[in-house]
């Protein structure tokens, strides 16, 4: 049961507004037509390896805040890294907050918009004050419902897919890397923190199950979006497809909010660990208010433009997690040792 809860927690932190609405899948993959299916396999292997790596790090070390995890991964305490991570999670949290009124088609800067944001602030503060236990229990209940409804909406809208040929197809491999980097980066603290006490075998099972589920859902959504190409440019393609069925649309709109909320709480939990006020309530309120103010930027702008920035740092994070980094580290150590030996020999000769 513990393994299942962690699987659902990881999925819940990844499938936020962009994923469940179908927007990020269409923006990163569906726009490239049939070529998108080829890259599902590397996405699967990247997700499996990186999630497993973070789970193992968390199972060995009891992670309480981002600084501890970053020190383990990067082997250094760098202010630039801290600032970039802080800004990235501000962007992520603000995106989730902006997605909720967008999904409800609430007019920007209207009275209802302000009321919605205030309501989100209150719920978010309560959730992150309770820490990771709240989000884990919520994901256990809501993530299976989200996945089932995603499959239902997609199944009801299956049509013959049409290929879309674009001149910038070379961007697809880049999108794969940035997409995986961003999603792993989005959840890396929560993944590591949730896995303390797990065995290596448990970590492999959890990461394998998570990667399989996410890859299958992505492939199915791409297939359906290619069969409904007129929806690809929509702000929320899968939500738009559900509008054909009144009851299903209402249900999907509700679970979309939960998907957004689970990701929002996971990113706010990461932000919370940056603040060190004596009164813990300020560590909860301040990051939530900052993101609430920035959420007045449009949802589309966040996903299309600012998410790429997060992908860059995600790539930097992954560089430190993959085996090739060990090669560079060992090479640098060998060079340093050789340099020292040369200096010693020179002194001996003198």
N, C-alpha and C positions, 0 to 999 in steps of 0.2 A: 504493500500500500504506500509506503514511503517513496519507493521508486516512481510509482504512478503520479503521486503528488508533485514530485520534482519535474517530471516530464511535462505535466500540465502547467506548472509554474513557468517553466522556460518558454513553452509555446505561448502562454498567456502574456508574457512580457514582450514577445516578438510580434505577435499578430495584433498590432494596434490598429489605429485608424487607417493607415495606408494599406495594410495587408487585407483586412476584412472588407474594406470598401472596394478593393480591387484597384485602387489608384496607383500604388507603387508597383504592382505587378504589371499593369499596363504601361506605365512610364518607363520601367526598366527592361521589360522583356516582350510583352505582347506586340509592341510597335515594330518589332523585328520579324514578325511572322513566324514561319515554321522553324527558322533557325533557333528560336528560343528553346525549343524542346531539346536540342542537342546539349544545351548547357545546364539542364536539370541535373545531369549526372555529376559534373564537377561541383555544383552547388551542394549536392548531397554529401559528397566526400569532405568538402570544406567545413560544412556544418558539423558533421560527425566528429572530425578531428579536433576542431577548435572547442566545441562544447565539452568533449571528453577531457581535453587538456585543462580547461578551467575547473571542471568538476574535480579532477585529481588534485589540482592546486588547493582547492577549497577543502577537500577531504583530509589533506595533510595538515593544513594550517587553519587555525580558527580565525577567520576574517571578520573583523568588526567594522572596518571603515575602508574607504577607497585608498587612503594613503598606505595602509598595510599591504593591500593587494598590489598597488603600483610598485611598491618597493620590491616585492617578490618577483614581479614580472619584468620590470625595467632595470632592476638592480641598482637603482639610484633614486635620490629624492630631488627631483628637478621642478623648479617653480613654473617653468614654461609648460611642462606636462600637466601640472595641476591646473593652470589657467585654461589650457585648451580643453581639458576634460570638463572643467566647470562650465565653460561656455557651451560646449557640445550638449551637455545635459540640460542646460537652460533652453537651448533650441529644441531638444527632443520633448521636454515637458511642455513648453509653450505650444508646440505643434499639436500635442494631444488635447490640450485645453481648447485650442482654436477649432479642432475637429468636431467637438460636440455641438456647438451652435451651428456649424456648417451642415452637419448631418440633418439637423432639424429645420434647415433653411431659414434660420433666424436672421433677420436683417442686421447687418453690422451697425453698431452704435445705437441700436434701438433700446427701448426700456427693457424689453424681454431679453436682449443680449446681456445687459448689465446684471439682470436678475439671475440669469443662467450662470454667469461667471462667478457671482457671489456664492451661489449654491455649490458650484464645483469646488471653490476654495474651502468651504466648510467641510464637505465630504472628504476632500483630500487631506486636510489637516487631521481629521479623526483617524483616517486610514494609516497615514505614515507615522502618527504618534504610537500606533499599536505595533509598528515595525513589520518584519517579513511574515510573521504568522498570519496576519490578516490577509495579505495578498495571496499567500499559499492556499488558504482555505477557500478564498473567493475563486481562484483559478480552478480548483478541484471541482467546483460546482458549475461554473459558467463556461469554461473552455470546451467541454464536450458538446454543450448546447450550441455554441458558436460554430464549431466544426460541422455539426449535423445540419444546421440551417444553411451554411455555406454550400454544402453538397446538394441540398434540396433546391436552392435557388439556381445553382449551376445546372443541375440535372433537368430542371424544367425549361431551361433556356438553351439546351443543346441544339446546335445547328451545324451544318456543314461548314467547317472553318475555311476562311479565305486567306491566302498568303498575302503578306504585305512586304513589298520589296522596297528597301530604303537604301540610298547611296552611302549612308554612314554606318553600314553594318559592322565596321571595324570597332565601333563603340560597344558592341554587345559583350565581348570578353571583359572590357573595362567595367561595364555595368555589373557583371557577375561578381567581380572582385569587390567593388565598392558596396554592392548590396549585402554580401555576406559580411564584409568588414563592419558595415554600419549596424547590422542586426546583432552581431556578436558583441560589438562594442556597447550597444544599447543595453544588453543584458549581462555583461561580463561580471559586474559586481554582485548582482542578485544570484547568478549561477554559482559563483564561488562561495558566497555566503551560505547558500542553501544546502551545500553538499558536505558539510563537516561531519565526519564520522562514517562516511560511505567507504566501501571497499572498492578496489580497482575494478572488479567484475561488475559491481553495481554501476559504476561510472560509465562503463562501456555499454551496458544495456540501456541506460537512460539516454545517452547521447545517440545511440543507434536508433532507438525508437523515435526520438524527437526529430532526427534528420529525415527518417522515412516519412513520417506524417507530414512534415512541412513540404517536402519535395513532391509528394503525391498531390497535396492540395494545390500547390503552385502550378503543377502541370495541368490539372483539371481546370483551374481558373484561366490559364492561358488558352486552352482549347476552346472554352466557352466564349472568351472575349474575342478570339479570332472568328468565331461564328456569329458574333454580334459586333462587327467592326465599327458600326456607327456609335457604339457606347464607349469605345476606347478613350476618346477625348473627354469623356464626362469627368466631373470632379470626383464622383464615386460610382464607377461603372457597375459593380455588383449590386449596390443599393438601388441604382437606377433600374436594373433588370428586375429586381424584386417588386417594383412598383406596378408591374403587370398584374399582380395578385394582391388584393387589398389587405387581407389578413396576414399574409406572408410578409408584406412590406412593413406592417406595424411591428411584427415579431422581430424582423431583421433590424429594424431601426433601433429597437430596444437592446438587442444583444450587441449591436455595434457600439452603443454607448458603454456597455460593460467591457468590450474589447479595448476601447479607448482608455477606459478607466484603469484597467489592470496594467496597461503599459505606462500610463501616467504615474501610477503609484510606484512602480518599479524605478522609473527615472527620478522621481522625487525622493525616493529612499536613498539613491546615490547622492543626490544633491544635499540631502539632509546631513550626510556624514562629513561634508565640508565645513559645516558650521559648528563652532565649539563654545557656544554661549553657556554660562553657568545655569541659567534657567532653560531647560530643555524645550519648553514650549516655543521659544524664539527660533530654535533650530528647525522647528516644524513650520511656523508661520512665515518666516522671512523668505525661504526659497519658493514657497507656494505663491506668495504675493508678487515676487519678481516675475515668475512665469505667467501669472494671471495678467499682468500689465502687458507683457510682450505678446500674449495670445491674441491681441487685437490686430496683429499682422495676419493676412489671409492664409488659410490652410494650404491652398495651391502653391503659394510662394514658398512656404516652408518645405514642402515635399519636393518640388521641382528644383529649387536653387540651394537652399540651406542644407538639405540632407547630403549633398555632395561634399560639403565641408566636413561633415561628420565622418563620411566614408574615408576621407584622407587620414584622419587620426586613427580610424579603425584599422586601416592598412598598417600604420605604424605599430599599433598594438599587436596585430597578428604577426608582424615581422619578428617580434620578440617571443612569440609563442611557437612558431614553426621550427623544425629541426635545423634548417639552413642557418638560422641565427647562431646556433651552437658552433657551426663550422667557422663563422666569422669571429666569434668570441675566442675560440681555440686558436685561430690563426693569429689574432691580435696578441694573445698571451705568448704564443711561440715567438712572434716577432720581438715582443718586449723582453723575453728571456734571452733571445739571441743577441739583442742589443746590449743587455747587461753583461753577458759573457764576453762580448767584444770589448766592452769598456774595461772589464776586469783583466783580460788578457793584455790589453794595451798598457794598463797600469803595471802589471807584472813585468812586462818587457822593459818598461822605463826603469 
